[in-house]
């Protein structure tokens, strides 16, 4: 009878230790996820400020005719090789609408933008006859592989009536 009690006590102790250890990493993981989301939101806000500064500089120089590349600005916050999830979250935090992952039926199969993901701030600035949009293109490594961003392109574009 004493052996059964000892065996039961050992089982309870081992089970308690196992439960404690299995719960511990998850708590750390949740904290890391919160910190990562906070970092992503901060990077998105910093990206928006950088876009605002780039726009002001280009506008002051009267350099925005139809489209001007701001890829150099965007890749500081979303470098090539970033995860798609992180890149999209940063863009959303910066105020972009990110469109779903789906092939563009109007582009040929070999076009590098066929499977690209587009993000835009459509009415970034509006005037009486024109609107300014900010557009970002995220290209995947290959069709249906949205794990890593292979290439980024970004522009500020003006469209007038």
C-alpha positions as CSV (number, residue, x, y, z in Angstrom):
1,X,0.0,0.0,0.0
2,X,2.8,2.4,0.7
3,X,4.3,1.7,-2.7
4,X,1.0,2.7,-4.3
5,X,1.0,6.0,-2.4
6,X,4.6,6.7,-3.3
7,X,4.0,5.9,-6.9
8,X,0.9,8.2,-6.9
9,X,2.9,11.0,-5.2
10,X,5.7,10.7,-7.8
11,X,3.1,10.7,-10.6
12,X,1.4,13.8,-9.2
13,X,4.8,15.6,-8.8
14,X,5.9,14.7,-12.4
15,X,2.6,15.7,-13.8
16,X,2.7,19.1,-12.0
17,X,6.2,19.7,-13.2
18,X,5.3,18.8,-16.8
19,X,2.3,21.1,-16.7
20,X,4.4,23.9,-15.3
21,X,7.1,23.5,-18.0
22,X,4.6,23.2,-20.8
23,X,2.9,26.4,-19.8
24,X,6.1,28.4,-19.3
25,X,7.3,28.7,-22.9
26,X,3.8,29.6,-24.1
27,X,3.7,32.6,-21.8
28,X,7.1,33.8,-23.2
29,X,5.8,33.2,-26.7
30,X,2.7,35.3,-26.1
31,X,4.9,38.1,-24.7
32,X,7.2,37.9,-27.8
33,X,4.2,38.0,-30.1
34,X,2.9,41.2,-28.3
35,X,6.4,42.7,-28.5
36,X,6.6,41.8,-32.2
37,X,3.2,43.3,-32.9
38,X,4.2,46.5,-31.1
39,X,7.4,46.6,-33.1
40,X,5.4,46.1,-36.4
41,X,3.0,48.9,-35.5
42,X,5.9,51.2,-34.6
43,X,7.6,50.4,-37.9
44,X,4.4,51.1,-39.8
45,X,4.0,54.5,-38.1
46,X,7.6,55.3,-38.9
47,X,7.1,54.2,-42.5
48,X,4.1,56.5,-42.7
49,X,6.2,59.5,-41.4
50,X,8.9,58.6,-43.9
51,X,6.4,58.6,-46.7
52,X,5.0,61.9,-45.6
53,X,8.5,63.4,-45.5
54,X,9.3,62.0,-49.0
55,X,6.0,63.3,-50.4
56,X,6.6,66.8,-48.9
57,X,10.1,66.9,-50.4
58,X,8.9,65.7,-53.8
59,X,6.0,68.1,-53.7
60,X,8.1,71.1,-52.8
61,X,10.5,70.2,-55.7
62,X,7.4,69.8,-58.0
63,X,8.8,66.4,-58.9
64,X,5.6,64.4,-58.8
65,X,4.4,64.4,-62.4
66,X,2.8,61.0,-62.9
67,X,4.8,58.6,-60.7
68,X,7.9,58.8,-58.6
69,X,9.7,55.8,-57.0
70,X,9.9,55.8,-53.2
71,X,11.2,52.2,-53.1
72,X,14.3,53.3,-51.2
73,X,12.1,54.8,-48.5
74,X,9.9,51.7,-48.1
75,X,12.7,49.1,-48.1
76,X,14.2,50.8,-45.0
77,X,11.1,49.5,-43.1
78,X,10.3,46.4,-45.2
79,X,13.5,45.0,-46.7
80,X,13.5,42.4,-49.4
81,X,13.4,39.0,-47.7
82,X,10.9,40.1,-45.0
83,X,8.0,37.7,-44.3
84,X,4.8,38.5,-46.2
85,X,2.8,38.6,-43.0
86,X,5.1,41.1,-41.4
87,X,5.3,43.2,-44.5
88,X,1.5,43.3,-44.9
89,X,1.1,44.2,-41.2
90,X,3.6,47.0,-41.4
91,X,1.8,48.4,-44.5
92,X,-1.6,48.2,-42.7
93,X,-0.1,50.0,-39.7
94,X,1.1,52.7,-42.1
95,X,-2.5,53.2,-43.4
96,X,-2.4,51.1,-46.6
97,X,-5.1,48.9,-47.9
98,X,-3.5,45.5,-48.7
99,X,-5.2,43.5,-51.4
100,X,-5.6,39.7,-51.2
101,X,-3.2,37.2,-52.6
102,X,-4.6,36.3,-55.9
103,X,-3.1,36.2,-59.4
104,X,-3.8,39.0,-61.7
105,X,-5.8,37.4,-64.6
106,X,-4.9,40.3,-67.0
107,X,-1.1,39.6,-66.8
108,X,0.6,36.7,-68.6
109,X,1.9,33.8,-66.5
110,X,5.6,34.9,-66.9
111,X,5.0,38.5,-65.8
112,X,6.8,39.1,-62.4
113,X,3.7,41.0,-61.1
114,X,1.3,38.2,-61.9
115,X,1.3,37.0,-58.3
116,X,2.3,40.3,-56.7
117,X,0.4,41.7,-53.7
118,X,-0.7,45.3,-54.1
119,X,-1.1,47.8,-51.3
120,X,-2.3,51.4,-51.6
121,X,-3.2,54.6,-49.9
122,X,-5.7,55.7,-52.6
123,X,-6.6,59.2,-51.5
124,X,-3.3,60.1,-49.9
125,X,-3.7,63.7,-51.1
126,X,-6.6,65.1,-53.1
127,X,-6.8,68.4,-55.0
128,X,-9.6,69.8,-57.1
129,X,-8.5,68.1,-60.3
130,X,-5.9,65.5,-59.1
131,X,-5.4,62.8,-56.5
132,X,-2.1,61.4,-55.2
133,X,-1.8,57.8,-54.3
134,X,0.9,55.8,-52.6
135,X,1.3,52.3,-54.0
136,X,3.5,49.3,-52.9
137,X,4.0,46.1,-54.8
138,X,5.2,43.0,-52.9
139,X,6.5,40.2,-55.2
140,X,6.6,36.7,-53.8
141,X,9.5,34.3,-54.6
142,X,7.2,32.3,-56.9
143,X,3.6,31.6,-57.6
144,X,1.6,30.8,-54.5
145,X,4.7,31.2,-52.2
146,X,3.7,34.1,-50.0
147,X,6.2,33.3,-47.2
148,X,8.9,35.8,-48.1
149,X,8.9,39.0,-50.1
150,X,11.4,38.7,-52.9
151,X,11.1,42.3,-54.3
152,X,9.4,45.5,-53.3
153,X,8.5,48.5,-55.4
154,X,6.8,51.7,-54.2
155,X,5.6,54.8,-55.9
156,X,3.8,58.0,-55.3
157,X,1.5,58.6,-58.3
158,X,-0.6,61.5,-59.4
159,X,-3.7,61.1,-61.5
160,X,-5.5,64.1,-62.9
161,X,-8.8,64.5,-64.7
